[in-house]
Amino acid sequence: METDWRPALAPAVLLRRDGVTGADLLVMPERVVVLNEQAGAVLRLCDGASTVTQIVDRLLADHPGAPVAEEVPVFIDRVRGEGWVR
């Protein structure tokens, strides 16, 4: 995993909040993915300006003691494979 990579949502992917349920949604052509709270928090930080390391650091500050350093890079790499981030 490249820790200096600056992930950003893919051009055809929008991150939206459902007005009824409050859930984060990834809206793509012909597909909507309902995200859990943790996935939404990570993807909101994938703005193209922050590196993976900076995203992890920010989440660690917000959630001390959580396994952020181990899980977040793996999650970002997985959604990159899905084509949701570039």
Secondary structure, DSSP 8 states (H G I E B T S, - for coil): --TT---BB-TT-EEEE-TTT--EEEEETTEEEEE-HHHHHHHHT-BSSS-HHHHHHHHHHHSTTSSHHHHHHHHHHHHHHHTSB-
